[in-house]
Amino acid sequence: MKSSRTCRVGVIGYGAIGVPVVAEIAAGRVPGAALEGIISRSPLSGAPAKRMDLTEALERCDLLVECAGQEALVEYGEAILLAGVDLLVTSIGALADGEFSKQLAAAGPGRLFLTAGAVGGLDLLSSGARVEGYDRVTITTTKLPESLIQPWMNEALIEEIHSARGPLDIYEGPAAEAAQLFPKSMNAGAAVAIAVNDWDVVTVRVRADPAAKLTSHVIEASGTLGEYRFEIRNKPSEDNPRTSGVVPFAVLRSLESVIGAQGGLI
Ligand SMILES: NC(=O)c1ccc[n+]([C@@H]2O[C@H](COP(=O)([O-])OP(=O)(O)OC[C@H]3O[C@@H](n4cnc5c(N)ncnc54)[C@H](O)[C@@H]3O)[C@@H](O)[C@H]2O)c1
């Protein structure tokens, strides 16, 4: 089925992800999408669309793209879906909170879409999860030390991370906990957990490495249908080293799939 109607799109967040997403939609490089406006706490200097508040966005948009963070998803997510507006999410780590996740799943008629963001291989992992699931899944994420510092860390740990001369493992634990402890950095672990449809089977390792010019994610899984190992090495965004530069383009690809404007690889 081919939809010929233009999809009116709003973007939440105007930072490292939001700016290029807005620019590409405004430039007409997402067939079938028209940019309606931006919800953001930051200044919109030079933006090719106007600021809107949530009420305006719900009146004017068919779909909102969240590029703002877990807190923003918690703030706006349910209201968007209840208003019958579709929502494409980047901050999928927020779904580690089981209650919130259930709340969004129950809130329609808007549809909830999640972008794979910085990682790949999720299509295959999700295909395999249809049969008995996996007995072991790990994701090891390596980033520059300063991008992993969190408000809950004590001074001794922060000092240890800052003074690391080589790779330093700073966390190992379940994917849900990792997404909550590293909310701006561990959406990748959440994406893997959602793909394998099992938060409990996924172990996340977070590694600080002063030599990590590229952010790496090594995903390993073994299950009934096979064994998989994916290694992703992304350049960090120049605007926000916690975010990989590819993420806005993953969002745009997801947007095209949601709108259904493009054929090709899915
Ligand atoms: N899925 C993935 O692979 C992946 C990868 C990187 C980042 N992310 C998620 O994307 C989020 C944004 O990343 P970024 O690098 O663009 O961050 P950023 O800090 O560069 O930009 C965030 C933008 O959102 C706005 N914002 C924050 N809270 C808001 C709110 N409540 N209401 C309105 N606007 C708000 C800020 O003003 C800013 O414009 C991250 O916090 C993270 O949760 C996901």
PDBQT file of the ligand as one rigid body, heavy atoms in Angstrom, charges set to zero:
ROOT
HETATM    1  N1  LIG A 301      19.434   5.643  20.082  1.00  0.00    +0.000 N 
HETATM    2  C1  LIG A 301      20.697   6.047  20.013  1.00  0.00    +0.000 C 
HETATM    3  O1  LIG A 301      21.565   5.382  19.466  1.00  0.00    +0.000 OA
HETATM    4  C2  LIG A 301      21.064   7.372  20.616  1.00  0.00    +0.000 A 
HETATM    5  C3  LIG A 301      22.372   7.844  20.440  1.00  0.00    +0.000 A 
HETATM    6  C4  LIG A 301      22.688   9.083  20.979  1.00  0.00    +0.000 A 
HETATM    7  C5  LIG A 301      21.751   9.813  21.695  1.00  0.00    +0.000 A 
HETATM    8  N2  LIG A 301      20.500   9.314  21.851  1.00  0.00    +0.000 N 
HETATM    9  C6  LIG A 301      19.488  10.067  22.618  1.00  0.00    +0.000 C 
HETATM   10  O2  LIG A 301      19.276  11.304  21.993  1.00  0.00    +0.000 OA
HETATM   11  C7  LIG A 301      19.261  12.340  22.966  1.00  0.00    +0.000 C 
HETATM   12  C8  LIG A 301      19.683  13.648  22.324  1.00  0.00    +0.000 C 
HETATM   13  O3  LIG A 301      21.037  13.546  21.893  1.00  0.00    +0.000 OA
HETATM   14  P1  LIG A 301      21.836  14.836  21.362  1.00  0.00    +0.000 P 
HETATM   15  O4  LIG A 301      23.240  14.393  21.165  1.00  0.00    +0.000 OA
HETATM   16  O5  LIG A 301      21.110  15.474  20.237  1.00  0.00    +0.000 OA
HETATM   17  O6  LIG A 301      21.758  15.775  22.656  1.00  0.00    +0.000 OA
HETATM   18  P2  LIG A 301      22.028  17.343  22.736  1.00  0.00    +0.000 P 
HETATM   19  O7  LIG A 301      22.306  17.609  24.173  1.00  0.00    +0.000 OA
HETATM   20  O8  LIG A 301      23.021  17.772  21.709  1.00  0.00    +0.000 OA
HETATM   21  O9  LIG A 301      20.605  17.997  22.344  1.00  0.00    +0.000 OA
HETATM   22  C9  LIG A 301      19.444  17.777  23.115  1.00  0.00    +0.000 C 
HETATM   23  C10 LIG A 301      18.387  18.794  22.697  1.00  0.00    +0.000 C 
HETATM   24  O10 LIG A 301      17.147  18.489  23.332  1.00  0.00    +0.000 OA
HETATM   25  C11 LIG A 301      16.637  19.653  23.992  1.00  0.00    +0.000 C 
HETATM   26  N3  LIG A 301      15.872  19.208  25.149  1.00  0.00    +0.000 N 
HETATM   27  C12 LIG A 301      16.306  18.494  26.207  1.00  0.00    +0.000 A 
HETATM   28  N4  LIG A 301      15.280  18.223  27.040  1.00  0.00    +0.000 NA
HETATM   29  C13 LIG A 301      14.182  18.803  26.495  1.00  0.00    +0.000 A 
HETATM   30  C14 LIG A 301      12.830  18.889  26.886  1.00  0.00    +0.000 A 
HETATM   31  N5  LIG A 301      12.383  18.318  28.007  1.00  0.00    +0.000 N 
HETATM   32  N6  LIG A 301      11.981  19.564  26.079  1.00  0.00    +0.000 NA
HETATM   33  C15 LIG A 301      12.414  20.139  24.943  1.00  0.00    +0.000 A 
HETATM   34  N7  LIG A 301      13.695  20.070  24.514  1.00  0.00    +0.000 NA
HETATM   35  C16 LIG A 301      14.565  19.427  25.293  1.00  0.00    +0.000 A 
HETATM   36  C17 LIG A 301      17.861  20.462  24.350  1.00  0.00    +0.000 C 
HETATM   37  O11 LIG A 301      17.524  21.805  24.544  1.00  0.00    +0.000 OA
HETATM   38  C18 LIG A 301      18.703  20.236  23.093  1.00  0.00    +0.000 C 
HETATM   39  O12 LIG A 301      18.248  21.071  22.055  1.00  0.00    +0.000 OA
HETATM   40  C19 LIG A 301      20.217  11.829  24.055  1.00  0.00    +0.000 C 
HETATM   41  O13 LIG A 301      19.920  12.393  25.317  1.00  0.00    +0.000 OA
HETATM   42  C20 LIG A 301      19.961  10.345  24.041  1.00  0.00    +0.000 C 
HETATM   43  O14 LIG A 301      18.910   9.997  24.951  1.00  0.00    +0.000 OA
HETATM   44  C21 LIG A 301      20.135   8.129  21.324  1.00  0.00    +0.000 A 
ENDROOT
TORSDOF 0
